[in-house]
Each structure stands twice: as structure tokens, then as C-alpha cells.
Amino acid sequence: MSRRHRAVTPVVSTILMVAVVVVLAATVSVFFLDVTEDINEPAPVVGQTSGEFEPGPQRVRITHIAGESIPAEELEVVVRASGPDVDAEARLVNLPEFDEEKDPENIISFFHKEIESNDPNTWGVGDTIQFEINVTGADFREPPKNDNPDADELTVLIVHTPSEAVIVRKTFTP
């Protein structure tokens, strides 16, 4: 046997030993360090929604058309208004009660908030999230009245809080 053939066996065995150690280290780290706990659950699928914004009463309606039903407590509604006189964001949290997140930067305030549903604790197919934006925070009427801040674009995001995924995004330019 030549010298070249004898040297192959130690090299192959070294490579196999390194591979075994790497696989064992990865397996042990999963069990002892609990790496899998940090993986978020996937967001529910909302296949289709419709959105409507009425500038007069400043009423927003987002209707779930197709997809999975989602527990209302797992949702958060983020509303952003922008325009020449306003650049503001507000959040509706703790659904279905619709608490308004108290934030000193929050200059949009809401009233008339509800989920129109047979089960207000779930947002499912055929259900509507509805709220109105106070004109003193962002006025989408043309022209704005009483020195209210002029707004010309409204973005509504519905966020699935456990996965931190935006499941609905609607932008309105009245």
C-alpha cells in the first residue's frame, strides 16, 4: 500500500468526529438552553378585508371578508394621521373593550368604538371593527373647520400582538 492511501483514513475519521461533536452540541443546546422557546407563533391569515372611511363623521370601518377568526384580545389597532398640520399616531388596545392607549404624543382621540359581531370577543368573517376619529386631533374634512389640524392621509394597521405581525393595512386619502 502506498503512503497516500494510508493517510486518508485518519483524515476521514477526524472529519466524522468533528461532525458528530457539532450535531451533539446542537442537540444539547436545544434541550438545555431551550432555544426553541423564542420562536413566535405564526400570524393568523386574514385573506381579504374591506376598508371604508367617511370624512364627514370621520368614521372608519374595517370588515373581515375572508380568513381565520382571531380572538379580539390578540388584536391592536394602530391609526396614523398625516397632513400639513398633523403627524400623529394612536392605538386602540385591550379589544374588545377598546381602551385608548394613553400616550402624551397621542393627539388623535377616538369615540364610538366597537366590533360589530355576533361574538364581540372574536374578529371573524363578516365582522367589522368601527371607530370614529375626533376632529380636534386630525380633521379630514375639506376644508378643516375651527382651526383643527388639517390631515390628508389616514393609515390603519391591525396588528396580531402575539406574533407582532401586521395582518391588515389600509390607507385612505379622502
C-alpha positions as CSV (number, residue, x, y, z in Angstrom):
1,M,0.0,0.0,0.0
2,S,1.2,3.4,-0.8
3,R,1.7,6.2,1.7
4,R,-1.0,8.3,0.1
5,H,-3.8,5.6,0.8
6,R,-2.7,5.2,4.5
7,A,-3.2,9.0,5.2
8,V,-6.9,9.0,4.0
9,T,-8.2,7.1,7.0
10,P,-7.1,9.5,9.7
11,V,-8.5,12.5,7.8
12,V,-11.9,10.9,7.2
13,S,-12.1,9.8,10.9
14,T,-11.2,13.3,12.0
15,I,-14.0,14.9,9.8
16,L,-16.5,12.4,11.1
17,M,-15.6,13.0,14.7
18,V,-16.0,16.8,14.2
19,A,-19.4,16.3,12.6
20,V,-20.6,14.1,15.5
21,V,-19.5,16.7,18.0
22,V,-21.3,19.5,16.2
23,V,-24.5,17.6,15.9
24,L,-24.3,16.6,19.6
25,A,-23.6,20.2,20.7
26,A,-26.6,21.5,18.7
27,T,-28.9,18.8,20.2
28,V,-27.8,19.5,23.7
29,S,-28.2,23.3,23.3
30,V,-31.8,22.9,22.2
31,F,-32.6,20.8,25.3
32,F,-30.6,22.7,27.9
33,L,-30.8,26.2,26.6
34,D,-34.4,26.0,25.4
35,V,-33.6,27.8,22.2
36,T,-37.0,26.9,20.6
37,E,-38.9,29.0,23.2
38,D,-38.1,32.2,21.4
39,I,-39.8,31.2,18.1
40,N,-43.0,33.2,17.6
41,E,-46.2,31.5,16.6
42,P,-47.2,32.4,13.1
43,A,-49.7,35.1,12.5
44,P,-53.3,34.2,11.5
45,V,-54.2,34.6,7.9
46,V,-56.7,37.3,7.0
47,G,-57.2,36.7,3.4
48,Q,-59.2,39.7,2.5
49,T,-60.7,42.8,4.2
50,S,-62.6,45.8,3.0
51,G,-62.0,49.3,4.4
52,E,-64.2,52.4,4.3
53,F,-63.5,55.9,5.6
54,E,-66.2,58.6,5.7
55,P,-64.6,62.0,6.1
56,G,-67.7,63.8,7.3
57,P,-68.2,61.9,10.5
58,Q,-64.6,60.6,10.3
59,R,-65.8,57.1,10.7
60,V,-63.5,54.1,9.8
61,R,-64.8,50.6,9.1
62,I,-62.6,47.6,8.5
63,T,-64.5,44.4,7.6
64,H,-63.1,40.9,7.7
65,I,-64.1,39.3,4.4
66,A,-62.0,36.0,4.3
67,G,-59.6,34.2,6.5
68,E,-59.2,32.9,10.1
69,S,-61.1,34.2,13.1
70,I,-58.9,35.9,15.6
71,P,-59.6,36.5,19.3
72,A,-60.1,40.2,19.9
73,E,-57.7,40.3,22.8
74,E,-54.9,39.4,20.3
75,L,-55.5,42.5,18.2
76,E,-54.3,46.1,18.4
77,V,-55.5,48.8,16.0
78,V,-52.8,51.4,15.1
79,V,-54.1,54.6,13.4
80,R,-51.8,57.1,11.8
81,A,-52.9,60.5,10.5
82,S,-50.7,62.8,8.5
83,G,-51.0,66.1,6.6
84,P,-49.9,69.7,6.6
85,D,-50.8,70.3,10.3
86,V,-50.6,66.8,11.8
87,D,-48.3,63.8,12.0
88,A,-49.8,61.6,14.8
89,E,-50.3,58.0,15.8
90,A,-52.8,56.5,18.2
91,R,-53.5,52.9,19.3
92,L,-56.7,51.0,20.3
93,V,-55.7,48.2,22.7
94,N,-57.4,45.7,25.0
95,L,-60.0,44.8,22.5
96,P,-63.0,44.3,22.5
97,E,-63.3,47.0,25.2
98,F,-61.3,49.4,23.0
99,D,-59.1,51.1,25.6
100,E,-57.2,54.0,24.1
101,E,-53.5,53.8,24.8
102,K,-52.6,56.9,26.9
103,D,-49.6,58.5,25.3
104,P,-48.6,62.2,25.7
105,E,-47.7,62.2,21.9
106,N,-51.1,60.8,21.1
107,I,-53.1,63.7,19.6
108,I,-55.8,61.6,17.9
109,S,-58.6,60.7,20.2
110,F,-61.4,58.2,19.4
111,F,-65.1,57.8,20.2
112,H,-67.7,55.3,19.2
113,K,-65.5,52.2,19.1
114,E,-66.9,48.8,18.6
115,I,-66.6,45.4,16.9
116,E,-69.8,44.6,15.1
117,S,-70.1,40.8,15.5
118,N,-72.2,38.0,16.9
119,D,-69.3,37.4,19.3
120,P,-67.5,40.6,20.2
121,N,-64.6,38.6,21.6
122,T,-63.7,37.4,18.1
123,W,-63.0,39.2,14.8
124,G,-64.1,36.7,12.1
125,V,-65.5,36.7,8.6
126,G,-68.3,39.2,8.3
127,D,-67.3,41.2,11.4
128,T,-66.4,44.9,11.4
129,I,-64.1,47.0,13.5
130,Q,-65.5,50.5,13.6
131,F,-64.4,53.7,15.2
132,E,-64.5,57.5,14.7
133,I,-61.6,59.9,14.9
134,N,-62.1,63.1,16.9
135,V,-61.7,66.2,14.5
136,T,-59.7,68.1,17.2
137,G,-56.9,65.5,16.7
138,A,-57.0,65.2,12.9
139,D,-59.5,66.9,10.7
140,F,-60.0,65.2,7.3
141,R,-62.9,67.5,6.2
142,E,-62.2,69.8,3.3
143,P,-61.5,72.5,4.4
144,P,-60.9,71.8,8.1
145,K,-63.1,73.7,10.5
146,N,-62.4,75.7,13.7
147,D,-58.6,75.7,13.4
148,N,-58.5,71.9,13.7
149,P,-55.3,70.2,12.4
150,D,-55.5,69.6,8.6
151,A,-55.0,65.9,7.8
152,D,-54.9,64.3,4.3
153,E,-53.9,60.7,4.8
154,L,-55.1,58.0,7.2
155,T,-53.4,54.7,7.7
156,V,-55.0,51.9,9.7
157,L,-52.9,48.8,10.8
158,I,-54.4,45.8,12.6
159,V,-51.7,44.0,14.5
160,H,-51.7,40.5,15.8
161,T,-50.0,41.1,19.1
162,P,-48.7,37.5,19.9
163,S,-46.8,37.4,16.6
164,E,-46.3,41.2,16.3
165,A,-47.4,40.9,12.6
166,V,-49.4,43.4,10.7
167,I,-52.3,41.4,9.4
168,V,-54.3,44.3,7.8
169,R,-53.0,47.6,6.3
170,K,-55.4,50.2,4.9
171,T,-54.5,53.7,3.7
172,F,-57.2,56.3,2.9
173,T,-56.8,59.6,1.2
174,P,-60.2,61.3,1.5
